[in-house]
């Protein structure tokens, strides 16, 4: 089952807005120490992707009044993955 085109459009806009918010906000200088991670950019990238996917899945549940099917879940993950190059490039500068 394909996800509703309007949901895809809204989700794409949400991804854009969230990435821009991260670019504007910057990063706490203590992230590496607090979470004991050597590659802060990799940690932040994983956190960001997890946050996006979780938020989009919640939005799907709210708007559709049901959980996504396995295929819909993968389609949602694919929407985030389609921006992987831009996301990785941004967070790589924190490594």
C-alpha positions as CSV (number, residue, x, y, z in Angstrom):
1,X,0.0,0.0,0.0
2,X,1.3,3.4,-0.9
3,X,1.1,6.2,1.6
4,X,-1.2,9.1,0.8
5,X,0.6,11.7,-1.4
6,X,-0.5,14.5,1.0
7,X,1.1,12.7,3.9
8,X,4.3,12.2,1.9
9,X,4.3,15.9,1.0
10,X,3.8,17.0,4.6
11,X,6.5,14.5,5.7
12,X,9.0,15.8,3.2
13,X,8.4,19.4,4.4
14,X,8.8,18.2,8.0
15,X,12.1,16.6,7.2
16,X,13.3,19.9,5.5
17,X,12.1,22.0,8.5
18,X,13.7,19.7,11.1
19,X,17.0,19.6,9.3
20,X,17.0,23.4,9.0
21,X,16.2,23.7,12.7
22,X,19.2,21.5,13.6
23,X,21.4,23.5,11.3
24,X,20.3,26.7,13.0
25,X,20.4,25.5,16.6
26,X,23.9,24.0,16.6
27,X,25.1,21.3,19.0
28,X,25.8,21.3,22.7
29,X,29.6,21.2,23.2
30,X,29.1,18.5,25.9
31,X,27.4,15.8,23.8
32,X,30.5,13.8,23.4
33,X,31.3,13.8,27.1
34,X,27.7,13.2,28.3
35,X,27.1,10.3,26.0
36,X,30.8,9.1,26.0
37,X,31.0,9.0,22.2
38,X,34.1,9.6,20.1
39,X,32.3,10.4,16.9
40,X,29.7,13.0,17.9
41,X,28.5,13.5,14.3
42,X,27.7,9.8,14.0
43,X,25.9,9.8,17.3
44,X,23.9,12.9,16.3
45,X,23.1,11.5,12.9
46,X,21.7,8.4,14.4
47,X,19.7,10.4,17.0
48,X,18.4,12.7,14.3
49,X,17.3,9.8,12.0
50,X,15.6,8.0,15.0
51,X,13.9,11.2,16.0
52,X,12.6,11.8,12.5
53,X,11.3,8.3,11.9
54,X,9.7,8.1,15.3
55,X,8.0,11.5,14.8
56,X,6.8,10.5,11.3
57,X,5.4,7.2,12.6
58,X,3.5,9.0,15.3
59,X,2.1,11.5,12.8
60,X,1.0,8.6,10.6
61,X,-0.7,6.9,13.6
62,X,-2.5,10.2,14.5
63,X,-3.6,11.1,11.0
64,X,-4.6,7.6,9.9
65,X,-5.9,6.4,13.2
66,X,-4.0,3.1,12.9
67,X,-0.5,1.7,12.9
68,X,1.3,1.6,9.5
69,X,1.6,-1.7,7.7
70,X,5.1,-3.2,7.3
71,X,5.3,-1.7,3.8
72,X,4.1,1.7,5.0
73,X,6.7,1.6,7.7
74,X,9.4,0.9,5.2
75,X,8.1,3.7,2.9
76,X,8.4,6.1,5.8
77,X,11.9,5.0,6.6
78,X,12.6,5.4,2.8
79,X,11.5,9.0,2.9
80,X,14.1,9.7,5.6
81,X,16.8,7.6,3.8
82,X,16.2,9.5,0.6
83,X,17.8,12.5,2.3
84,X,20.7,10.5,3.7
85,X,23.4,12.3,1.7
86,X,22.4,15.7,3.0
87,X,21.9,14.4,6.6
88,X,25.2,12.6,6.7
89,X,27.1,15.6,5.2
90,X,25.7,18.0,7.9
91,X,26.4,15.7,10.8
92,X,29.9,14.6,9.6
93,X,31.2,18.1,10.4
94,X,30.8,17.3,14.1
95,X,33.2,14.3,14.0
